[in-house]
Amino acid sequence: MKLLKGTRIALKTLFIHKVRTALATLGIVIGVCSVIVMVAIGDGAERQVLAKIQAMGTDLVMVTAGQVRIIAGRPRQTGNVASLTLKDFRALAEETRSIRNLAPAQGRKMLVKHGALSTTTTITGTSEAMVPVRGLAIARGRFFTEEEDRAKQRVAVIGASVAQNLFADRNPVGEEIRIGKVSFTVIGLLAEKGTDLAGGDQDDVIYIPIQTGLRRLFNLTYINNIFIQATSSESIEAAVAETREILRERHRLREKPDDFTIQSQTEIVAAEKETSQAFTNLLGAVAGISLLVGGVGILAVMLISIKERTREIGVRRAVGAQRKDILLQFLVESFVLSVSGGLVGIVLGVALSLGASFFTGWPMTLPLAAMLVSFCFSALVGVLFGVYPAAKAARLDPIAALKAE
């Protein structure tokens, strides 16, 4: 009975002082809203990154010449970058059992011209196997063949961004372009792929036969990458093991460390998941601090409220209210403030997340776990920060309270 009476008095008091109630809950609202929005952004970023990785194929293995290390957040190539050759590529093609397709690659940024227009783009020498390995799609024309590669034909397949820069809306197939000082015939246009994990434009590229590139453009005898498509996602580990064994034997490494780096999509997915989760946790932790700030706001408002309501407390004590009744009243007030702030924060956070996703196109997920945790935490914060003001109100001497102005 006393619990219901104390609750009724607390709710009535909060309703009467609307502005003070709103200010007390504002910190909690902002805190809960921030947690939900930040976690939604983090989850959305993780999903987008993983979707781009999976779009490259879950059975992809990449061999890079030299050692690849993460420097300043980006993969950097170190060591011997001339350690892979076309002979290594052919040996892998002949001796492995867990590989479905593989394609060599050697790239360089170069100036490309067509008439009076020019652009600087990545020229990648490769083979026709790059189409299934990297999931390329042809929008117009065709990709070059193995026969054209062996004959060192000067043919090129261009990305959508290159086509836009050099040809605008015209069909580029059949047109001549000049890469450096060498003339090439455009035989195909790639379908758009968008940006990669690092934000680079995957459509700003020109593919040419690998042997044409090595002999006529790059003047090199080595390649930078070998892209491997395993027979299935389950055979990736076998493909990695076979590749390492063959390359180490060919390079006569014995006790020496690898002069190449092998990365599989499973490793990249795991690394990106770990990074994205750490990012999401950091965002959630930063947003969670604002919940503590909201709790401090409740503490301050409740202390001010006690000072303003000293006579009210004295009257209640004079008509028979005990200390525990006063304690309960103020605890209920702080609990109601935190819970109502949590509910409003959830609604606002969901609305902002959906609105941001709609207007920006950024994929966001509604984090149910974050909603539940932030709501429970806000209720706990309200109770913890309400204990001291409630105890202080309960300790007031009734006679001194009645004499207060």
C-alpha positions as CSV (number, residue, x, y, z in Angstrom):
1,M,0.0,0.0,0.0
2,K,2.8,2.4,1.0
3,L,4.6,1.4,-2.2
4,L,1.6,2.4,-4.3
5,K,1.2,5.7,-2.4
6,G,4.8,6.6,-2.7
7,T,4.8,5.8,-6.4
8,R,1.7,7.9,-7.0
9,I,3.2,10.8,-5.2
10,A,6.4,10.5,-7.2
11,L,4.6,10.3,-10.5
12,K,2.4,13.3,-9.6
13,T,5.5,15.4,-8.7
14,L,7.2,14.5,-11.9
15,F,4.1,15.4,-13.9
16,I,3.8,18.8,-12.2
17,H,7.4,19.8,-12.8
18,K,7.5,19.0,-16.6
19,V,10.5,21.1,-17.5
20,R,12.6,19.8,-14.7
21,T,11.6,16.2,-15.6
22,A,12.4,16.8,-19.2
23,L,15.9,18.2,-18.4
24,A,16.6,15.3,-16.0
25,T,15.8,12.7,-18.7
26,L,17.6,14.6,-21.5
27,G,21.0,13.1,-20.7
28,I,19.6,9.6,-20.6
29,V,17.7,10.1,-23.9
30,I,20.9,11.3,-25.6
31,G,23.0,8.5,-24.1
32,V,20.6,5.7,-25.1
33,C,20.1,7.2,-28.6
34,S,23.8,7.6,-29.1
35,V,24.5,3.9,-28.2
36,I,21.9,2.6,-30.6
37,V,22.9,4.9,-33.5
38,M,26.7,4.2,-33.0
39,V,26.2,0.5,-32.8
40,A,23.9,0.6,-35.8
41,I,26.6,2.4,-37.8
42,G,29.3,-0.1,-36.7
43,D,27.1,-3.1,-37.5
44,G,26.2,-1.6,-40.9
45,A,29.8,-0.9,-41.7
46,E,30.7,-4.5,-40.8
47,R,28.0,-5.9,-43.0
48,Q,29.0,-3.7,-45.9
49,V,32.7,-4.7,-45.7
50,L,31.8,-8.4,-45.4
51,A,29.5,-8.1,-48.4
52,K,32.3,-6.6,-50.5
53,I,34.6,-9.4,-49.4
54,Q,32.1,-12.1,-50.2
55,A,31.4,-10.5,-53.6
56,M,35.0,-11.2,-54.5
57,G,34.3,-14.9,-53.8
58,T,34.6,-16.9,-50.6
59,D,37.0,-19.3,-52.4
60,L,39.7,-16.7,-53.3
61,V,43.4,-17.0,-52.4
62,M,45.9,-14.2,-53.2
63,V,49.6,-14.7,-53.6
64,T,51.7,-11.6,-53.4
65,A,55.4,-11.2,-54.2
66,G,57.5,-10.3,-51.1
67,Q,56.1,-9.8,-47.6
68,V,52.9,-7.9,-47.0
69,R,52.6,-6.0,-43.7
70,I,50.0,-3.7,-42.3
71,I,51.6,-0.2,-42.1
72,A,49.5,2.8,-41.1
73,G,46.3,0.7,-41.5
74,R,47.1,-0.3,-45.1
75,P,48.8,-3.4,-46.5
76,R,52.3,-2.6,-47.8
77,Q,54.6,-4.8,-49.9
78,T,58.1,-5.3,-48.5
79,G,61.0,-7.6,-49.3
80,N,61.7,-9.1,-52.7
81,V,58.9,-8.0,-55.1
82,A,60.5,-9.9,-58.0
83,S,60.0,-13.4,-56.4
84,L,57.0,-14.5,-58.6
85,T,57.2,-15.3,-62.2
86,L,55.0,-16.8,-65.0
87,K,56.9,-20.1,-64.5
88,D,55.6,-20.1,-60.9
89,F,52.1,-19.5,-62.2
90,R,52.3,-22.3,-64.7
91,A,53.7,-24.7,-62.1
92,L,50.8,-24.0,-59.8
93,A,48.4,-24.6,-62.7
94,E,49.9,-28.0,-63.4
95,E,50.7,-29.4,-60.0
96,T,47.9,-28.4,-57.7
97,R,44.7,-30.4,-57.1
98,S,42.7,-28.0,-55.0
99,I,42.7,-25.1,-57.5
100,R,39.9,-24.5,-60.0
101,N,41.3,-21.4,-61.7
102,L,44.2,-19.0,-61.3
103,A,45.3,-15.8,-63.0
104,P,48.6,-13.9,-62.9
105,A,48.6,-10.1,-62.5
106,Q,51.0,-7.3,-62.9
107,G,49.8,-3.7,-62.6
108,R,51.1,-0.2,-63.0
109,K,49.5,3.3,-63.1
110,M,49.9,4.8,-66.6
111,L,48.6,7.6,-68.8
112,V,46.0,6.5,-71.3
113,K,44.9,8.6,-74.2
114,H,42.1,8.6,-76.8
115,G,42.1,11.5,-79.2
116,A,42.3,14.7,-77.1
117,L,41.2,13.0,-73.9
118,S,43.4,11.3,-71.4
119,T,43.3,9.7,-67.9
120,T,45.7,8.0,-65.6
121,T,44.5,4.5,-64.6
122,T,45.8,1.1,-63.5
123,I,46.9,-1.1,-66.3
124,T,46.7,-4.8,-65.2
125,G,48.3,-7.6,-67.2
126,T,46.5,-10.9,-66.7
127,S,44.9,-13.9,-68.4
128,E,41.3,-14.8,-69.3
129,A,41.0,-16.7,-66.1
130,M,40.7,-13.4,-64.2
131,V,37.0,-13.3,-65.3
132,P,35.9,-16.3,-63.1
133,V,38.5,-15.8,-60.4
134,R,37.5,-12.2,-59.7
135,G,33.9,-12.5,-60.7
136,L,34.2,-10.0,-63.6
137,A,31.2,-9.4,-65.9
138,I,31.4,-8.1,-69.5
139,A,28.9,-5.3,-70.3
140,R,29.9,-5.0,-74.0
141,G,32.3,-6.9,-76.3
142,R,34.4,-9.7,-74.9
143,F,37.5,-10.6,-72.8
144,F,40.8,-11.5,-74.5
145,T,41.6,-15.2,-75.1
146,E,44.6,-17.3,-74.2
147,E,45.6,-17.3,-77.9
148,E,45.7,-13.5,-77.9
149,D,47.8,-13.6,-74.8
150,R,50.3,-16.1,-76.3
151,A,50.5,-13.9,-79.5
152,K,51.0,-10.8,-77.3
153,Q,48.1,-9.1,-79.0
154,R,47.6,-5.4,-78.2
155,V,44.0,-5.7,-77.0
156,A,42.4,-4.2,-73.9
157,V,39.3,-4.6,-71.8
158,I,38.4,-1.4,-69.9
159,G,36.5,-0.6,-66.8
160,A,33.4,1.6,-66.6
161,S,35.2,4.6,-65.1
162,V,37.9,4.6,-67.8
163,A,35.2,4.3,-70.5
164,Q,33.4,7.3,-69.0
165,N,36.6,9.4,-68.9
166,L,37.7,8.6,-72.4
167,F,34.5,7.9,-74.3
168,A,31.7,9.5,-72.3
169,D,28.5,7.7,-73.3
170,R,29.9,6.3,-76.6
171,N,30.5,2.6,-77.2
172,P,34.3,2.1,-76.7
173,V,34.4,-1.4,-78.3
174,G,36.5,-1.3,-81.4
175,E,38.1,2.1,-80.6
176,E,41.9,2.7,-80.3
177,I,43.5,3.9,-77.1
178,R,47.2,4.7,-76.4
179,I,48.7,3.3,-73.2
180,G,52.0,5.0,-72.8
181,K,53.4,4.9,-76.3
182,V,51.7,1.7,-77.4
183,S,48.4,1.6,-79.2
184,F,45.7,-0.9,-78.1
185,T,42.3,-1.9,-79.5
186,V,39.4,-1.9,-77.0
187,I,37.6,-5.3,-77.3
188,G,35.5,-5.2,-74.2
189,L,33.8,-3.1,-71.5
190,L,33.4,-4.4,-67.9
191,A,30.3,-4.1,-65.9
192,E,30.5,-1.7,-62.9
193,K,31.8,-3.2,-59.7
194,G,32.0,-0.1,-57.4
195,T,34.6,0.6,-54.7
196,D,36.8,-2.0,-53.0
197,L,37.5,-2.4,-49.3
198,A,40.0,0.5,-49.2
199,G,37.5,2.8,-51.1
200,G,39.3,2.5,-54.4
201,D,37.4,2.6,-57.7
202,Q,37.4,-1.0,-59.1
203,D,36.1,0.3,-62.4
204,D,39.2,2.5,-62.9
205,V,41.2,-0.3,-64.5
206,I,42.3,-1.6,-67.9
207,Y,43.0,-5.3,-68.4
208,I,45.5,-6.4,-71.1
209,P,47.1,-9.8,-71.8
210,I,49.9,-10.5,-69.3
211,Q,52.6,-11.3,-71.8
212,T,51.7,-8.2,-73.8
213,G,52.0,-6.1,-70.7
214,L,55.3,-7.6,-69.5
215,R,57.0,-7.3,-73.0
216,R,55.5,-4.2,-74.5
217,L,54.6,-1.9,-71.5
218,F,56.3,-2.9,-68.2
219,N,59.5,-4.4,-69.5
220,L,59.5,-6.9,-66.7
221,T,60.1,-10.6,-66.3
222,Y,58.2,-11.1,-63.0
223,I,54.6,-10.6,-61.8
224,N,53.2,-9.1,-58.6
225,N,50.2,-11.3,-57.9
226,I,48.6,-14.7,-58.6
227,F,44.9,-14.9,-57.9
228,I,43.7,-18.4,-57.1
229,Q,40.2,-19.8,-57.0
230,A,40.0,-22.9,-54.9
231,T,37.7,-25.7,-56.0
232,S,35.4,-24.8,-53.0
233,S,35.4,-22.8,-49.8
234,E,36.2,-26.0,-47.9
235,S,39.4,-26.6,-49.9
236,I,40.9,-23.2,-49.3
237,E,43.3,-24.5,-46.6
238,A,44.4,-27.3,-49.0
239,A,45.0,-24.8,-51.8
240,V,47.0,-22.5,-49.5
241,A,49.2,-25.5,-48.3
242,E,49.8,-26.7,-51.8
243,T,50.6,-23.3,-53.1
244,R,53.1,-22.6,-50.3
245,E,54.8,-26.0,-50.7
246,I,55.2,-25.6,-54.5
247,L,56.5,-22.0,-54.3
248,R,58.9,-22.8,-51.5
249,E,60.3,-25.7,-53.4
250,R,60.6,-23.7,-56.6
251,H,62.3,-20.8,-54.8
252,R,64.7,-23.2,-52.9
253,L,63.9,-21.5,-49.6
254,R,64.5,-24.5,-47.3
255,E,65.1,-22.9,-43.9
256,K,64.5,-19.4,-45.2
257,P,61.2,-17.5,-44.6
258,D,58.7,-17.2,-47.4
259,D,59.5,-14.6,-50.1
260,F,55.8,-14.3,-50.9
261,T,52.6,-13.8,-48.9
262,I,49.5,-15.9,-49.2
263,Q,46.1,-14.5,-48.1
264,S,42.8,-16.3,-48.3
265,Q,39.3,-14.8,-48.1
266,T,38.6,-16.6,-44.9
267,E,41.6,-14.8,-43.2
268,I,40.5,-11.5,-44.6
269,V,36.9,-12.0,-43.4
270,A,38.1,-13.0,-40.0
271,A,40.4,-10.0,-39.8
272,E,37.7,-7.6,-41.0
273,K,35.2,-9.0,-38.5
274,E,37.6,-8.5,-35.7
275,T,38.4,-5.0,-36.8
276,S,34.8,-4.1,-37.3
277,Q,33.8,-5.5,-34.0
278,A,36.5,-3.6,-32.2
279,F,35.3,-0.4,-34.0
280,T,31.7,-1.1,-33.0
281,N,32.7,-1.8,-29.4
282,L,34.6,1.5,-29.3
283,L,31.7,3.4,-30.6
284,G,29.4,1.7,-28.1
285,A,31.7,2.5,-25.2
286,V,32.1,6.1,-26.2
287,A,28.3,6.5,-26.5
288,G,27.9,4.6,-23.2
289,I,29.8,7.4,-21.4
290,S,27.0,9.7,-22.3
291,L,24.7,7.5,-20.2
292,L,26.9,8.1,-17.2
293,V,26.7,11.8,-18.0
294,G,22.9,11.4,-18.0
295,G,23.1,9.8,-14.6
296,V,25.0,12.8,-13.3
297,G,22.3,15.0,-14.7
298,I,19.7,13.0,-12.8
299,L,21.8,13.3,-9.6
300,A,22.1,17.1,-10.0
301,V,18.4,17.6,-10.7
302,M,17.4,15.4,-7.8
303,L,19.6,17.3,-5.4
304,I,18.2,20.6,-6.6
305,S,14.7,19.1,-6.3
306,I,15.4,18.1,-2.6
307,K,16.4,21.7,-1.8
308,E,13.3,23.1,-3.5
309,R,11.0,20.6,-1.8
310,T,12.4,20.7,1.8
311,R,9.1,22.0,3.2
312,E,7.1,19.3,1.3
313,I,9.4,16.6,2.8
314,G,8.8,18.2,6.3
315,V,5.0,18.1,5.8
316,R,5.1,14.5,4.8
317,R,7.2,13.5,7.8
318,A,4.9,15.6,10.1
319,V,1.8,13.7,8.9
320,G,3.3,10.3,9.5
321,A,5.6,9.5,6.6
322,Q,8.6,7.5,7.7
323,R,12.2,7.8,6.3
324,K,11.8,4.7,4.2
325,D,8.7,6.3,2.6
326,I,10.7,9.4,1.6
327,L,13.5,7.2,0.4
328,L,11.1,5.2,-1.7
329,Q,9.5,8.3,-3.2
330,F,12.8,9.7,-4.5
331,L,14.1,6.4,-5.7
332,V,10.9,5.9,-7.7
333,E,11.3,9.4,-9.2
334,S,14.9,8.7,-10.3
335,F,13.9,5.3,-11.6
336,V,11.0,6.7,-13.6
337,L,13.2,9.4,-15.0
338,S,15.8,6.9,-16.2
339,V,13.3,4.4,-17.6
340,S,11.3,7.0,-19.4
341,G,14.5,8.5,-20.8
342,G,15.6,5.1,-21.9
343,L,12.4,4.4,-23.7
344,V,12.4,7.8,-25.5
345,G,16.1,7.3,-26.4
346,I,15.3,3.9,-27.9
347,V,12.5,5.4,-30.1
348,L,14.7,8.3,-31.1
349,G,17.7,6.1,-31.8
350,V,15.7,3.7,-34.0
351,A,14.2,6.7,-35.9
352,L,17.6,8.3,-36.5
353,S,19.1,5.0,-37.6
354,L,16.3,4.3,-40.1
355,G,16.3,7.9,-41.3
356,A,20.1,8.0,-41.8
357,S,20.0,4.6,-43.6
358,F,17.1,5.9,-45.9
359,F,18.7,9.2,-46.9
360,T,22.4,8.1,-47.1
361,G,21.9,4.6,-48.4
362,W,24.3,3.3,-45.7
363,P,23.2,-0.1,-44.5
364,M,22.3,-0.1,-40.8
365,T,20.9,-2.8,-38.6
366,L,18.8,-2.3,-35.6
367,P,20.9,-3.7,-32.7
368,L,18.3,-5.4,-30.4
369,A,21.1,-6.4,-28.0
370,A,22.3,-2.8,-27.8
371,M,18.8,-1.6,-27.2
372,L,18.2,-4.0,-24.3
373,V,21.6,-3.4,-22.7
374,S,21.4,0.4,-23.0
375,F,17.9,0.4,-21.6
376,C,18.8,-1.8,-18.6
377,F,22.0,0.3,-18.1
378,S,20.0,3.5,-18.1
379,A,17.6,2.1,-15.5
380,L,20.5,1.0,-13.4
381,V,22.2,4.4,-13.7
382,G,19.0,6.1,-12.6
383,V,18.7,3.9,-9.5
384,L,22.4,4.3,-8.6
385,F,22.5,8.0,-9.1
386,G,19.2,8.4,-7.3
387,V,20.3,6.6,-4.1
388,Y,22.3,9.5,-2.7
389,P,19.6,12.2,-3.2
390,A,16.9,9.8,-1.9
391,A,19.0,9.0,1.2
392,K,19.7,12.7,1.8
393,A,16.0,13.5,1.6
394,A,15.1,10.7,4.0
395,R,17.7,12.0,6.5
396,L,16.1,15.5,6.7
397,D,15.0,16.5,10.1
398,P,11.2,17.1,9.9
399,I,11.2,20.2,12.2
400,A,14.1,21.8,10.4
401,A,12.4,21.0,7.1
402,L,9.2,22.7,8.2
403,K,11.1,25.9,9.2
404,A,12.9,26.0,5.8
405,E,12.0,28.8,3.4
